[in-house]
Amino acid sequence: MTGRNKISLIAIIVTFLSCFVINNSFAQNSKNTCKGKQDSILHKFVYTTVDIMPEPQNGLKTLSDSLMKHLKYPTNKGDFQGKVIIAFVIEPDGKIDGQRVIRNLFGSDFTFSQQLFKIVKSFKWEPGLCKGKPVPVLYPLPINIGIQE
């Protein structure tokens, strides 16, 4: 990534890790923390809050580093800045399913979001746990995008 359209993804680490820490600390300090809902894409129950949140086997920092290294800003899209939010379900076997784009900066062009999914799916994931049992967890991933001069 070079030139004016270089992505500054430093905010990924802050946003990504803060979401994990907040979710995880809330879950560990509450009783009956496993909550969820019927998923409209997968048509099954998925958890949104669990005792232990899913995480990449190599850790969140490795995922953040990979996102910063491999994401390519769409050069034909101008200088967009803001937040892209994707979400996916991490299944009990650690596989990713039910990909969705919650917020996209590029209208109907999902090239950037597809890059995010490709990177996320390249990682092996430890599943989320509810009462010690692996369960499907809906996992939102907000990415802040900025332009470096």
N, C-alpha and C positions, 0 to 999 in steps of 0.2 A: 504494500500500500504506500503510494507516494503521491506527492503533489497536494493540491488544494483540497481534493475530495478524500483525504485520509480520515478514516473514522477514529474518533477518540472514544474508546470503549472502556476507559477507566471506570466509568460509572457502573459498568456491568458488575464488577466485583462488589461494589458497595450495595447496589440494589439487590443483586443475587444473594449475597451472603446475609444481608439484613433480613430478607424475606425468610430465609432458612432459619436464622437464629430466632426471629420473632415467633414463627410457627412452632419450632422445636421447643423453645422455652415455655410457651403457652401450653403446649401439649404435656410437657413433663410436670407442670405445676397444677394441673387440674384433674379432677376426677371425671370419669365418663367422658374422656376427651375424644373418643373415636366417633366422629360425626361424618355424615355424607349425604348423598342425594342420588336420585335416579338420573343417570346420564342420558341426555337426549341424542347423543351421537352413537354411543355403544349399546344403548337400550339395556343397561344393567346398573346396579348399585355401585357407586364409586365413593370412596372416602375423600373428604376434603381436609379433615383434621385427624391425625393419628398420634399414637404414643411416640413413635419414632418415624420421622419423615424419610422418604427415599433419598438416596444420594448416590452420585457416581462412585464406582468402586475405587477410583484413584483420587477421590475427593473433589470438593467444590472448586478449590483453587485451580486444579488441573482443567476443569471444564471452563472456567473463566478465562484461563490462559489460552485455551484452544479457540474459544470464541474470538478473543482479541487477535489471535494470529491468523485465523482462516476466513473471517467474515470479509466480504468485499462489498463496498458501497456501490450501489448502482450509479454509474457515471452519468447516465442520461437523465437522472432524476433531479438535478439541481442540488441545492444545499439544504436538504431536509434535516431538521433536528427535532428530536422528541423521543417518545417512548413507543417501542414496539412490544406487544405482549402476545406471547404464544402460550399454549397450554397443551398438555398431553397427559395420558394416563400411564402410570408406571404399574404394570401388572405384577402379580405375586411372584412370577418367575423372573422379574427384572426387565422384561421387554417393554417397549413403548408402543402404545396403541392410542387411537382416538385423538390424533393430532387436530388442533384447531388454532386459528388465528383470532385472537380477541381484539387486538388493535394493530392496524397496519398503516404506516405513513405513506404508502405508495399507491393508494387507491386500489384498483383491481389487479395490480401487478404484485404477485406474491413471491417474486424471485428472492427477495431478501429473507422472507419468512421460511422459504424452502431451504435456504442455506442454513438457517438456525436449526431446523429440524434434522437436516443431514448431519450436522455436527453433534447435536444432542443424541441422535440414534447411534452414532459411532462409539458411544461410551456404553460400558456394561454398568447396570444400575443395581444397587442393593434396594430391595423393595421396602415399602413402608410397613410398619408393624403396628397392629392393634392387639393388645393383650398377648403379645408375643407371637402372633400369627401374621404371616405375610398377607397383605390385602391390596386391592387395586386403589391407587391414590391419584386423584386429579392434581396435577402439578403445574401451577402457573409460573411462567418465566418472563419477567419484565426486563427489557433491554433498553437502556438510555443511549441515544445516539447523538453525538456532537461532531462538529467539523473542526479539525485542527488546521490552523493557517501555517 
